[in-house]
Amino acid sequence: MNKRVLILGGTGEAAKLARRLDPEIPESVEVITSLAGRTKNPPDLPGRVISGGFGGTQGLKTFIEQEGITLVIDATHPFAETISDSANVACTVTDTPRMTLARPEWRLPPDGKWLEVDDMAAASEAIRAFAKRTFLTIGTRGLDAFSDHDEMWFLVRLIEEPDNPLPLKDYLIITGRPPHDLEAERQLITDYNIDCLVSKHAGGAATEGKIRAALAAQIPIVLIRRPPRLPGHWTESLEDCVEWIMKQL
Ligand SMILES: NC(=O)c1ccc[n+]([C@@H]2O[C@H](COP(=O)([O-])OP(=O)(O)OC[C@H]3O[C@@H](n4cnc5c(N)ncnc54)[C@H](OP(=O)(O)O)[C@@H]3O)[C@@H](O)[C@H]2O)c1
């Protein structure tokens, strides 16, 4: 084993890449997928899977050096800024090629009922004007920003049941891992009488159903703006990413 590809994961894109590489990659190359370790039941992935973080940028740099990592693929969520910044710096200082496998942005109609805001606090403020029953699909981090709504009911979708109660006054949790299809999303909006959707503007096909369903139901969508793109190689195509990896090896 003399080459190693490190996939920074925690997303469906990273899982697809690991599965796609598995049958194709030469036997002399090891694929390692790294997860933050936030969920109790991560999906089964081929290759070596590590979990729990590296200990900051310095830790990732040390890992790259000690494990002899040849390439890093940043396939993390577009809002996972800390690990992406770490990868950018650690790869730069170790001179390790890095590719970002990103999600294509959602295409929203310019005249549709949606608005983009800078952060959770702004989203929380915005919905006061028009919502009573909000579908929150932002994960657990950031929910604090919605804690002072006294008259709002929230439908909160999470990957798995949280260990602690949420910092919201009136809510229901549903669990599920993407992809979520359009029909099921439409049904949720109808069944729970949802009048507003709040989401990160993450993009990608696996979570686009809720956006299409909200547009179809003509309920307002509040999107948290995507963080700026980091420098370096970047693609939205799994095939291009695989091709780049094969060329580098
Ligand atoms: N943010 C979202 O909305 C979102 C949504 C879906 C999935 N995810 C996935 O969930 C994970 C955590 O997201 P986050 O927003 O909390 O990330 P983050 O803020 O960028 O990262 C926080 C810390 O978690 C560790 N970490 C994150 N991703 C890692 C990975 N793939 N491998 C090893 N360590 C990782 C790193 O610890 P060390 O500094 O110790 O290395 C990092 O400093 C990410 O892998 C992301 O792809 C995030």
The ligand as an SDF file (V2000), in Angstrom:
LIG
                    3D

 48 52  0  0  0  0  0  0  0  0999 V2000
  -23.1610   21.6830    8.9590 N   0  0  0  0  0  0  0  0  0  0  0  0
  -24.1750   21.0550    8.3890 C   0  0  0  0  0  0  0  0  0  0  0  0
  -25.2360   21.6300    8.1360 O   0  0  0  0  0  0  0  0  0  0  0  0
  -24.0590   19.5980    8.0250 C   0  0  0  0  0  0  0  0  0  0  0  0
  -25.1220   18.9640    7.4070 C   0  0  0  0  0  0  0  0  0  0  0  0
  -25.0100   17.6170    7.0170 C   0  0  0  0  0  0  0  0  0  0  0  0
  -23.8380   16.9460    7.2890 C   0  0  0  0  0  0  0  0  0  0  0  0
  -22.8020   17.5860    7.9020 N   0  0  0  0  0  0  0  0  0  0  0  0
  -21.5820   16.8310    8.1460 C   0  0  0  0  0  0  0  0  0  0  0  0
  -21.4460   16.7090    9.5400 O   0  0  0  0  0  0  0  0  0  0  0  0
  -20.0880   16.8820    9.9360 C   0  0  0  0  0  0  0  0  0  0  0  0
  -19.9960   17.9330   11.0130 C   0  0  0  0  0  0  0  0  0  0  0  0
  -20.4870   19.1510   10.4660 O   0  0  0  0  0  0  0  0  0  0  0  0
  -20.1350   20.5280   11.1650 P   0  0  0  0  0  0  0  0  0  0  0  0
  -20.8710   21.5990   10.4710 O   0  0  0  0  0  0  0  0  0  0  0  0
  -20.2280   20.3730   12.6570 O   0  0  0  0  0  0  0  0  0  0  0  0
  -18.5820   20.6420   10.7620 O   0  0  0  0  0  0  0  0  0  0  0  0
  -17.5190   21.7540   11.1280 P   0  0  0  0  0  0  0  0  0  0  0  0
  -18.1440   22.8030   11.9720 O   0  0  0  0  0  0  0  0  0  0  0  0
  -16.8340   22.1600    9.9070 O   0  0  0  0  0  0  0  0  0  0  0  0
  -16.4660   20.9200   11.9720 O   0  0  0  0  0  0  0  0  0  0  0  0
  -16.3920   20.9330   13.3830 C   0  0  0  0  0  0  0  0  0  0  0  0
  -15.3350   19.9220   13.7770 C   0  0  0  0  0  0  0  0  0  0  0  0
  -15.8150   18.5960   13.5390 O   0  0  0  0  0  0  0  0  0  0  0  0
  -14.7710   17.7980   13.0180 C   0  0  0  0  0  0  0  0  0  0  0  0
  -15.1460   17.3510   11.6740 N   0  0  0  0  0  0  0  0  0  0  0  0
  -16.1000   17.8390   10.8500 C   0  0  0  0  0  0  0  0  0  0  0  0
  -16.2010   17.1160    9.7470 N   0  0  0  0  0  0  0  0  0  0  0  0
  -15.2750   16.1440    9.8540 C   0  0  0  0  0  0  0  0  0  0  0  0
  -14.8930   15.0670    9.0270 C   0  0  0  0  0  0  0  0  0  0  0  0
  -15.5070   14.8240    7.8560 N   0  0  0  0  0  0  0  0  0  0  0  0
  -13.8880   14.2520    9.4520 N   0  0  0  0  0  0  0  0  0  0  0  0
  -13.2960   14.4860   10.6390 C   0  0  0  0  0  0  0  0  0  0  0  0
  -13.6130   15.4750   11.4730 N   0  0  0  0  0  0  0  0  0  0  0  0
  -14.6020   16.2940   11.0810 C   0  0  0  0  0  0  0  0  0  0  0  0
  -13.5220   18.6510   13.0010 C   0  0  0  0  0  0  0  0  0  0  0  0
  -12.8600   18.3800   14.2220 O   0  0  0  0  0  0  0  0  0  0  0  0
  -11.2680   18.5510   14.3560 P   0  0  0  0  0  0  0  0  0  0  0  0
  -11.0300   20.0300   14.3060 O   0  0  0  0  0  0  0  0  0  0  0  0
  -10.9830   17.9030   15.6420 O   0  0  0  0  0  0  0  0  0  0  0  0
  -10.6370   17.8630   13.1810 O   0  0  0  0  0  0  0  0  0  0  0  0
  -14.0660   20.0440   12.9770 C   0  0  0  0  0  0  0  0  0  0  0  0
  -13.2240   21.0100   13.5240 O   0  0  0  0  0  0  0  0  0  0  0  0
  -19.2980   17.2440    8.6800 C   0  0  0  0  0  0  0  0  0  0  0  0
  -18.5420   16.1130    8.3260 O   0  0  0  0  0  0  0  0  0  0  0  0
  -20.3410   17.5690    7.6310 C   0  0  0  0  0  0  0  0  0  0  0  0
  -19.9750   17.1200    6.3550 O   0  0  0  0  0  0  0  0  0  0  0  0
  -22.8950   18.8920    8.2800 C   0  0  0  0  0  0  0  0  0  0  0  0
  1  2  1  0
  2  3  2  0
  2  4  1  0
  4  5  1  0
  4 48  2  0
  5  6  2  0
  6  7  1  0
  7  8  2  0
  8  9  1  0
  8 48  1  0
  9 10  1  0
  9 46  1  0
 10 11  1  0
 11 12  1  0
 11 44  1  0
 12 13  1  0
 13 14  1  0
 14 15  2  0
 14 16  1  0
 14 17  1  0
 17 18  1  0
 18 19  2  0
 18 20  1  0
 18 21  1  0
 21 22  1  0
 22 23  1  0
 23 24  1  0
 23 42  1  0
 24 25  1  0
 25 26  1  0
 25 36  1  0
 26 27  1  0
 26 35  1  0
 27 28  2  0
 28 29  1  0
 29 30  1  0
 29 35  2  0
 30 31  1  0
 30 32  2  0
 32 33  1  0
 33 34  2  0
 34 35  1  0
 36 37  1  0
 36 42  1  0
 37 38  1  0
 38 39  2  0
 38 40  1  0
 38 41  1  0
 42 43  1  0
 44 45  1  0
 44 46  1  0
 46 47  1  0
M  CHG  2   8   1  16  -1
M  END
$$$$
